[in-house]
């Protein structure tokens, strides 16, 4: 099977034309990015607000976590039946809108819960110090709580992105593009190398996206939060003077 996958992926005809890997890869990324941006616009502000005020956290997080148990294919079919008849369009919107709704619902829980947990977990002494310096509530949120919560927030974004990348294959189930085409078409044609190659492409894309986000997180989060300092030992001036005084004269 590994040889069959390699032969399929290395075939030149699979890298050109309207059904080529670059085209479906672009479509897959577009579907995923649209869903992630919409989910982030909903989940991140809501998570920051709940974490900062401490109100409604249990109810909102419980509802968000319940989205994880939703069957994605069944939900997609439901939204297509519910929404598609009301969309008068000859393009992809008929199936794209229901697909994006499902992907957004899938992406929200991780970002929402991690953002809420990150802000609420900030040490109360840090908040008290910020208030003692005269910071208002919004200043405390943006200048103190958000920077401290960034590691967990990035963790939620990475988790959501991986889930969306993996699940965006369902768009092919309703005649859209993306890497899921190789899974659906391969199953219909009983072309198992094509199906396996599609799965490999999705896995590699997810790994590359996660590595890219890890690099962004490394440089976006303060070193004081991560504990990532230079390995060079900082010498205390008093200790340096003592060493010089103890050195033998030549």
C-alpha positions as YAML, in Angstrom:
chain: A
units: angstrom
residues:
- id: 1
  name: UNK
  ca: [0.00, 0.00, 0.00]
- id: 2
  name: UNK
  ca: [2.88, 2.40, 0.77]
- id: 3
  name: UNK
  ca: [4.22, 1.86, -2.76]
- id: 4
  name: UNK
  ca: [0.74, 2.47, -4.21]
- id: 5
  name: UNK
  ca: [0.42, 5.71, -2.24]
- id: 6
  name: UNK
  ca: [3.84, 6.90, -3.39]
- id: 7
  name: UNK
  ca: [3.03, 6.05, -7.01]
- id: 8
  name: UNK
  ca: [-0.27, 7.92, -6.81]
- id: 9
  name: UNK
  ca: [1.23, 11.00, -5.17]
- id: 10
  name: UNK
  ca: [4.19, 11.11, -7.56]
- id: 11
  name: UNK
  ca: [2.07, 10.81, -10.70]
- id: 12
  name: UNK
  ca: [2.30, 14.08, -12.67]
- id: 13
  name: UNK
  ca: [-1.37, 14.02, -13.72]
- id: 14
  name: UNK
  ca: [-2.45, 14.34, -10.08]
- id: 15
  name: UNK
  ca: [-0.65, 17.69, -9.74]
- id: 16
  name: UNK
  ca: [-2.20, 19.47, -12.71]
- id: 17
  name: UNK
  ca: [-5.65, 20.39, -13.95]
- id: 18
  name: UNK
  ca: [-8.90, 21.25, -12.15]
- id: 19
  name: UNK
  ca: [-8.73, 18.06, -10.08]
- id: 20
  name: UNK
  ca: [-5.06, 18.42, -9.21]
- id: 21
  name: UNK
  ca: [-3.72, 18.37, -5.68]
- id: 22
  name: UNK
  ca: [-2.81, 22.11, -5.61]
- id: 23
  name: UNK
  ca: [-6.38, 23.11, -6.52]
- id: 24
  name: UNK
  ca: [-7.99, 20.88, -3.90]
- id: 25
  name: UNK
  ca: [-5.38, 21.91, -1.34]
- id: 26
  name: UNK
  ca: [-6.23, 25.56, -1.93]
- id: 27
  name: UNK
  ca: [-9.95, 24.81, -1.58]
- id: 28
  name: UNK
  ca: [-9.36, 22.87, 1.62]
- id: 29
  name: UNK
  ca: [-7.39, 25.74, 3.14]
- id: 30
  name: UNK
  ca: [-10.03, 28.26, 2.09]
- id: 31
  name: UNK
  ca: [-12.85, 26.31, 3.73]
- id: 32
  name: UNK
  ca: [-10.79, 25.85, 6.89]
- id: 33
  name: UNK
  ca: [-9.59, 29.45, 7.17]
- id: 34
  name: UNK
  ca: [-13.08, 30.89, 6.67]
- id: 35
  name: UNK
  ca: [-14.46, 28.67, 9.43]
- id: 36
  name: UNK
  ca: [-11.57, 29.43, 11.78]
- id: 37
  name: UNK
  ca: [-11.83, 33.20, 11.33]
- id: 38
  name: UNK
  ca: [-15.58, 33.19, 11.95]
- id: 39
  name: UNK
  ca: [-15.17, 30.94, 14.98]
- id: 40
  name: UNK
  ca: [-12.37, 33.14, 16.35]
- id: 41
  name: UNK
  ca: [-14.51, 36.26, 15.93]
- id: 42
  name: UNK
  ca: [-17.16, 34.60, 18.11]
- id: 43
  name: UNK
  ca: [-15.17, 32.51, 20.59]
- id: 44
  name: UNK
  ca: [-12.23, 34.75, 21.48]
- id: 45
  name: UNK
  ca: [-14.16, 37.89, 22.53]
- id: 46
  name: UNK
  ca: [-16.73, 35.77, 24.36]
- id: 47
  name: UNK
  ca: [-14.02, 33.79, 26.16]
- id: 48
  name: UNK
  ca: [-12.18, 36.97, 27.16]
- id: 49
  name: UNK
  ca: [-15.38, 38.53, 28.47]
- id: 50
  name: UNK
  ca: [-16.41, 35.47, 30.47]
- id: 51
  name: UNK
  ca: [-12.93, 34.94, 31.86]
- id: 52
  name: UNK
  ca: [-12.59, 38.60, 32.85]
- id: 53
  name: UNK
  ca: [-16.01, 38.99, 34.48]
- id: 54
  name: UNK
  ca: [-16.37, 35.41, 35.75]
- id: 55
  name: UNK
  ca: [-20.06, 35.44, 34.82]
- id: 56
  name: UNK
  ca: [-21.84, 32.74, 32.85]
- id: 57
  name: UNK
  ca: [-18.73, 30.68, 32.41]
- id: 58
  name: UNK
  ca: [-20.18, 27.30, 33.36]
- id: 59
  name: UNK
  ca: [-23.25, 27.59, 31.13]
- id: 60
  name: UNK
  ca: [-21.46, 28.89, 28.04]
- id: 61
  name: UNK
  ca: [-18.59, 26.42, 28.29]
- id: 62
  name: UNK
  ca: [-21.02, 23.53, 28.87]
- id: 63
  name: UNK
  ca: [-22.98, 24.49, 25.76]
- id: 64
  name: UNK
  ca: [-19.78, 24.89, 23.74]
- id: 65
  name: UNK
  ca: [-18.48, 21.51, 24.86]
- id: 66
  name: UNK
  ca: [-21.76, 19.90, 23.84]
- id: 67
  name: UNK
  ca: [-20.93, 20.88, 20.25]
- id: 68
  name: UNK
  ca: [-18.09, 18.34, 20.38]
- id: 69
  name: UNK
  ca: [-20.62, 15.52, 20.58]
- id: 70
  name: UNK
  ca: [-22.53, 16.61, 17.46]
- id: 71
  name: UNK
  ca: [-22.27, 14.19, 14.51]
- id: 72
  name: UNK
  ca: [-20.69, 16.30, 11.78]
- id: 73
  name: UNK
  ca: [-22.01, 14.41, 8.75]
- id: 74
  name: UNK
  ca: [-25.53, 14.24, 10.18]
- id: 75
  name: UNK
  ca: [-25.41, 17.92, 11.10]
- id: 76
  name: UNK
  ca: [-24.16, 18.82, 7.63]
- id: 77
  name: UNK
  ca: [-26.98, 16.89, 6.02]
- id: 78
  name: UNK
  ca: [-29.50, 18.61, 8.31]
- id: 79
  name: UNK
  ca: [-28.24, 22.11, 7.46]
- id: 80
  name: UNK
  ca: [-28.16, 21.35, 3.73]
- id: 81
  name: UNK
  ca: [-31.79, 20.23, 3.85]
- id: 82
  name: UNK
  ca: [-32.75, 23.20, 6.03]
- id: 83
  name: UNK
  ca: [-30.81, 26.00, 4.33]
- id: 84
  name: UNK
  ca: [-30.14, 24.99, 0.72]
- id: 85
  name: UNK
  ca: [-33.75, 25.45, -0.54]
- id: 86
  name: UNK
  ca: [-33.67, 29.08, 0.64]
- id: 87
  name: UNK
  ca: [-30.43, 29.97, -1.18]
- id: 88
  name: UNK
  ca: [-31.10, 31.00, -4.75]
- id: 89
  name: UNK
  ca: [-27.64, 30.72, -6.25]
- id: 90
  name: UNK
  ca: [-25.99, 28.80, -9.05]
- id: 91
  name: UNK
  ca: [-22.59, 28.78, -7.34]
- id: 92
  name: UNK
  ca: [-21.19, 26.88, -4.40]
- id: 93
  name: UNK
  ca: [-23.04, 28.95, -1.78]
- id: 94
  name: UNK
  ca: [-25.87, 26.41, -1.61]
- id: 95
  name: UNK
  ca: [-23.57, 23.86, -0.01]
- id: 96
  name: UNK
  ca: [-20.75, 26.11, 1.19]
- id: 97
  name: UNK
  ca: [-22.85, 27.96, 3.80]
- id: 98
  name: UNK
  ca: [-24.11, 24.77, 5.54]
- id: 99
  name: UNK
  ca: [-20.58, 23.33, 5.46]
- id: 100
  name: UNK
  ca: [-19.07, 26.45, 7.03]
- id: 101
  name: UNK
  ca: [-21.72, 26.47, 9.76]
- id: 102
  name: UNK
  ca: [-20.76, 22.92, 10.73]
- id: 103
  name: UNK
  ca: [-17.04, 23.72, 10.71]
- id: 104
  name: UNK
  ca: [-17.58, 26.88, 12.77]
- id: 105
  name: UNK
  ca: [-19.54, 24.92, 15.37]
- id: 106
  name: UNK
  ca: [-16.68, 22.43, 15.50]
- id: 107
  name: UNK
  ca: [-14.02, 25.14, 15.89]
- id: 108
  name: UNK
  ca: [-15.70, 27.19, 18.63]
- id: 109
  name: UNK
  ca: [-15.41, 24.86, 21.69]
- id: 110
  name: UNK
  ca: [-11.62, 24.60, 21.93]
- id: 111
  name: UNK
  ca: [-11.03, 28.30, 21.39]
- id: 112
  name: UNK
  ca: [-13.81, 29.37, 23.75]
- id: 113
  name: UNK
  ca: [-12.92, 27.05, 26.62]
- id: 114
  name: UNK
  ca: [-9.17, 27.68, 26.38]
- id: 115
  name: UNK
  ca: [-9.61, 31.44, 26.23]
- id: 116
  name: UNK
  ca: [-11.94, 31.39, 29.21]
- id: 117
  name: UNK
  ca: [-9.64, 29.07, 31.15]
- id: 118
  name: UNK
  ca: [-6.55, 31.11, 30.32]
- id: 119
  name: UNK
  ca: [-8.00, 34.41, 31.51]
- id: 120
  name: UNK
  ca: [-9.69, 33.00, 34.60]
- id: 121
  name: UNK
  ca: [-6.48, 31.21, 35.62]
- id: 122
  name: UNK
  ca: [-4.46, 34.43, 35.89]
- id: 123
  name: UNK
  ca: [-3.11, 34.83, 39.43]
- id: 124
  name: UNK
  ca: [-5.42, 37.14, 41.44]
- id: 125
  name: UNK
  ca: [-2.33, 38.82, 42.88]
- id: 126
  name: UNK
  ca: [-1.39, 39.91, 39.36]
- id: 127
  name: UNK
  ca: [-4.82, 41.47, 38.88]
- id: 128
  name: UNK
  ca: [-4.57, 43.20, 42.25]
- id: 129
  name: UNK
  ca: [-1.18, 44.59, 41.31]
- id: 130
  name: UNK
  ca: [-2.57, 45.95, 38.04]
- id: 131
  name: UNK
  ca: [-5.47, 47.59, 39.84]
- id: 132
  name: UNK
  ca: [-3.07, 48.99, 42.43]
- id: 133
  name: UNK
  ca: [-1.17, 50.64, 39.56]
- id: 134
  name: UNK
  ca: [-4.37, 52.40, 38.55]
- id: 135
  name: UNK
  ca: [-5.37, 50.21, 35.60]
- id: 136
  name: UNK
  ca: [-9.04, 50.10, 34.67]
- id: 137
  name: UNK
  ca: [-10.89, 46.86, 33.90]
- id: 138
  name: UNK
  ca: [-10.28, 46.99, 30.15]
- id: 139
  name: UNK
  ca: [-6.62, 47.85, 30.66]
- id: 140
  name: UNK
  ca: [-6.20, 44.93, 33.03]
- id: 141
  name: UNK
  ca: [-7.78, 42.63, 30.47]
- id: 142
  name: UNK
  ca: [-5.68, 43.70, 27.48]
- id: 143
  name: UNK
  ca: [-2.37, 44.46, 29.19]
- id: 144
  name: UNK
  ca: [-2.29, 41.83, 31.95]
- id: 145
  name: UNK
  ca: [-4.81, 39.00, 31.56]
- id: 146
  name: UNK
  ca: [-4.57, 38.54, 27.79]
- id: 147
  name: UNK
  ca: [-0.75, 38.29, 27.68]
- id: 148
  name: UNK
  ca: [-0.82, 35.78, 30.55]
- id: 149
  name: UNK
  ca: [-3.55, 33.75, 28.84]
- id: 150
  name: UNK
  ca: [-1.86, 33.63, 25.41]
- id: 151
  name: UNK
  ca: [-0.31, 30.13, 25.82]
- id: 152
  name: UNK
  ca: [-3.72, 28.57, 26.48]
- id: 153
  name: UNK
  ca: [-5.39, 30.70, 23.81]
- id: 154
  name: UNK
  ca: [-2.87, 29.55, 21.20]
- id: 155
  name: UNK
  ca: [-3.39, 25.98, 22.34]
- id: 156
  name: UNK
  ca: [-7.11, 26.36, 21.69]
- id: 157
  name: UNK
  ca: [-6.52, 27.90, 18.26]
- id: 158
  name: UNK
  ca: [-4.15, 25.11, 17.27]
- id: 159
  name: UNK
  ca: [-6.57, 22.45, 18.46]
- id: 160
  name: UNK
  ca: [-9.47, 24.07, 16.60]
- id: 161
  name: UNK
  ca: [-7.44, 24.43, 13.40]
- id: 162
  name: UNK
  ca: [-6.40, 20.78, 13.48]
- id: 163
  name: UNK
  ca: [-10.00, 19.66, 14.03]
- id: 164
  name: UNK
  ca: [-11.25, 21.84, 11.20]
- id: 165
  name: UNK
  ca: [-8.50, 20.72, 8.81]
- id: 166
  name: UNK
  ca: [-9.32, 17.08, 9.54]
- id: 167
  name: UNK
  ca: [-13.10, 17.55, 9.32]
- id: 168
  name: UNK
  ca: [-13.18, 19.83, 6.26]
- id: 169
  name: UNK
  ca: [-13.07, 16.65, 4.19]
- id: 170
  name: UNK
  ca: [-16.84, 16.42, 4.72]
- id: 171
  name: UNK
  ca: [-17.34, 19.30, 2.28]
- id: 172
  name: UNK
  ca: [-16.76, 16.78, -0.51]
- id: 173
  name: UNK
  ca: [-19.76, 14.85, 0.82]
- id: 174
  name: UNK
  ca: [-22.01, 17.66, -0.48]
- id: 175
  name: UNK
  ca: [-20.25, 18.07, -3.84]
- id: 176
  name: UNK
  ca: [-17.72, 20.73, -2.81]
- id: 177
  name: UNK
  ca: [-13.97, 20.53, -3.36]
- id: 178
  name: UNK
  ca: [-11.08, 20.14, -0.97]
- id: 179
  name: UNK
  ca: [-8.89, 17.17, -0.20]
- id: 180
  name: UNK
  ca: [-11.99, 15.24, 0.80]
- id: 181
  name: UNK
  ca: [-12.65, 14.74, -2.92]
- id: 182
  name: UNK
  ca: [-9.95, 12.06, -2.97]
- id: 183
  name: UNK
  ca: [-11.66, 10.23, -0.12]
- id: 184
  name: UNK
  ca: [-15.20, 10.44, -1.54]
- id: 185
  name: UNK
  ca: [-14.24, 9.81, -5.16]
- id: 186
  name: UNK
  ca: [-11.78, 7.09, -4.18]
- id: 187
  name: UNK
  ca: [-14.48, 5.31, -2.21]
- id: 188
  name: UNK
  ca: [-16.96, 5.58, -5.08]
- id: 189
  name: UNK
  ca: [-14.39, 4.21, -7.53]
- id: 190
  name: UNK
  ca: [-12.92, 1.70, -5.05]
- id: 191
  name: UNK
  ca: [-9.59, 3.38, -5.70]
- id: 192
  name: UNK
  ca: [-7.94, 2.71, -2.36]
- id: 193
  name: UNK
  ca: [-4.55, 4.29, -3.19]
- id: 194
  name: UNK
  ca: [-6.42, 7.50, -3.98]
- id: 195
  name: UNK
  ca: [-8.29, 7.33, -0.66]
- id: 196
  name: UNK
  ca: [-5.12, 6.62, 1.31]
- id: 197
  name: UNK
  ca: [-3.24, 9.39, -0.50]
- id: 198
  name: UNK
  ca: [-6.02, 11.85, 0.33]
- id: 199
  name: UNK
  ca: [-5.78, 10.88, 3.99]
- id: 200
  name: UNK
  ca: [-1.98, 11.33, 3.90]
- id: 201
  name: UNK
  ca: [-2.36, 14.79, 2.35]
- id: 202
  name: UNK
  ca: [-4.80, 15.86, 5.06]
- id: 203
  name: UNK
  ca: [-2.49, 14.55, 7.80]
- id: 204
  name: UNK
  ca: [0.56, 16.30, 6.34]
- id: 205
  name: UNK
  ca: [-1.36, 19.56, 5.96]
- id: 206
  name: UNK
  ca: [-2.51, 19.38, 9.58]
- id: 207
  name: UNK
  ca: [1.05, 18.78, 10.79]
- id: 208
  name: UNK
  ca: [2.44, 21.67, 8.75]
- id: 209
  name: UNK
  ca: [-0.26, 24.03, 10.02]
- id: 210
  name: UNK
  ca: [0.42, 22.98, 13.61]
- id: 211
  name: UNK
  ca: [4.17, 23.56, 13.21]
- id: 212
  name: UNK
  ca: [3.53, 27.00, 11.69]
- id: 213
  name: UNK
  ca: [1.22, 27.97, 14.55]
- id: 214
  name: UNK
  ca: [3.76, 26.67, 17.08]
- id: 215
  name: UNK
  ca: [6.38, 28.99, 15.58]
- id: 216
  name: UNK
  ca: [3.96, 31.93, 15.74]
- id: 217
  name: UNK
  ca: [3.16, 31.07, 19.35]
- id: 218
  name: UNK
  ca: [6.85, 30.92, 20.24]
- id: 219
  name: UNK
  ca: [7.40, 34.52, 19.15]
- id: 220
  name: UNK
  ca: [4.01, 35.92, 20.15]
- id: 221
  name: UNK
  ca: [4.06, 34.79, 23.79]
- id: 222
  name: UNK
  ca: [6.27, 36.73, 26.17]
- id: 223
  name: UNK
  ca: [9.39, 34.97, 27.45]
- id: 224
  name: UNK
  ca: [8.33, 35.90, 30.96]
- id: 225
  name: UNK
  ca: [5.23, 33.73, 30.51]
- id: 226
  name: UNK
  ca: [6.92, 30.74, 28.90]
- id: 227
  name: UNK
  ca: [10.11, 30.86, 31.00]
- id: 228
  name: UNK
  ca: [12.14, 30.75, 27.78]
- id: 229
  name: UNK
  ca: [15.27, 32.71, 28.63]
- id: 230
  name: UNK
  ca: [18.77, 32.79, 27.25]
- id: 231
  name: UNK
  ca: [21.02, 30.00, 28.45]
- id: 232
  name: UNK
  ca: [23.74, 32.51, 29.29]
- id: 233
  name: UNK
  ca: [24.14, 32.83, 33.02]
- id: 234
  name: UNK
  ca: [23.51, 36.30, 34.37]
- id: 235
  name: UNK
  ca: [26.35, 37.19, 36.78]
- id: 236
  name: UNK
  ca: [25.48, 39.29, 39.78]
- id: 237
  name: UNK
  ca: [27.74, 42.44, 39.93]
- id: 238
  name: UNK
  ca: [28.58, 41.80, 43.60]
- id: 239
  name: UNK
  ca: [29.60, 38.23, 42.78]
- id: 240
  name: UNK
  ca: [31.75, 39.47, 39.90]
- id: 241
  name: UNK
  ca: [33.60, 41.90, 42.20]
- id: 242
  name: UNK
  ca: [34.21, 39.12, 44.74]
- id: 243
  name: UNK
  ca: [35.72, 36.91, 42.02]
- id: 244
  name: UNK
  ca: [38.00, 39.70, 40.83]
- id: 245
  name: UNK
  ca: [39.14, 40.49, 44.40]
- id: 246
  name: UNK
  ca: [39.93, 36.82, 45.08]
- id: 247
  name: UNK
  ca: [41.96, 36.41, 41.90]
- id: 248
  name: UNK
  ca: [45.75, 36.09, 42.52]
- id: 249
  name: UNK
  ca: [47.90, 39.03, 41.47]
- id: 250
  name: UNK
  ca: [50.48, 38.36, 38.77]
...
